[in-house]
Amino acid sequence: MTNNSIIWDKQYTLASIIFTFIMVVVFIYMYSTQMVAPIWFPITIFIVAWYFVTLTQYSVWWKDYTPEKFTKKLFWHSFGYRILFGLIIMFVSQITWDQPVYVGAVDAAGYHRNAIFAAEQFAEFNFLAGYNFADVTGKIDDTGPGLFLGTLYTFTGGFYLAGMLFIALLGTVSVVYLYKTARIIFGEHIARASGLMYMHFPLALFYSSVTQKEGFVIFFLIMIVYIMTRSINGYQLKPKHVIILIFSLFSLFLFRTPVGLGCLVLVSTAFLIYRYRGSYTASIFIGLFSVGIFFIGMYYVGEIGYFIDRATGAGRVGEQRTAALMGTGEIEIIGLSIFDLIVAPVYIFLAVLAPLPAMVEV
């Protein structure tokens, strides 16, 4: 295929809609007593149809755009979809719960409230008190929403709309840099497909419109992967890239500590294995500098002990599992029968083929 060929045509859309309809029928038949309210079935089919039809249309409309024009279009359309989706959620929340914060996302209201309390302290330059309000659970990976949104609310007066627009912007940037990352790895055609697919993906729209952790985590993950992809493929890393890398690594620990730990290992390992622009010395220096600054930052905010505890805790769990596995039979330790082991490949295949767990109320 050439770069200006259609990324997603009508045949793919028709096949996807038919497949979704078949899976809905199968789930109704197999889980009739556990299904969610029937109204969600036509809604689900409509959302799937809208997603793929829209994907088809954009594939036709934008197929002849230059990469520069495609990037601009991708940004503004992604931002527009997220703003529209966020306003709809705010409207539904207002008429349902008499507040704009979507209560259905369990932690959203709590993060918004903590951010307002933190913002009040930040406005008085009481930064420690503001941090304590953001860190109400005592765990660093619950601090991020309160800190980021609290900083924003310091300048915007605590309006939820400002938080929604900020998260929508992060989601939009995530779409663009996913496209840029895919372009480095796979080329322009596949990159455009990934960008268009993520632009209006329903779950991505949701997490780019509510004050949850996921939108932040995805943003920082994509930025880390983008910068590491540039490095591995010989692109020049400017000081701003190193700053963003360190900031993203540190910020991940404010939202998802295990994810931050994994990315820290990824970054340090990648710089040790791959030569940055042909130089092992430069590669090792950038890697050690990034990781070193990260640890210094963790130390000065007083969270280095928590980080070490979480890191060593993962090792202890692995050692316990290994010891248990060595002392007993494998089948007993994982609690599966011979039949379960035999049919496991079938389950795995179906899990990949039909990823629709949300159709069942568990």
Helices and strands as residue ranges (DSSP letters): H 10-30, H 40-61, H 67-97, H 108-123, H 127-134, G 140-142, H 144-156, H 160-186, H 188-199, H 202-207, H 213-232, H 239-252, H 257-273, H 280-300, H 304-327, H 330-334, H 338-353, G 357-359
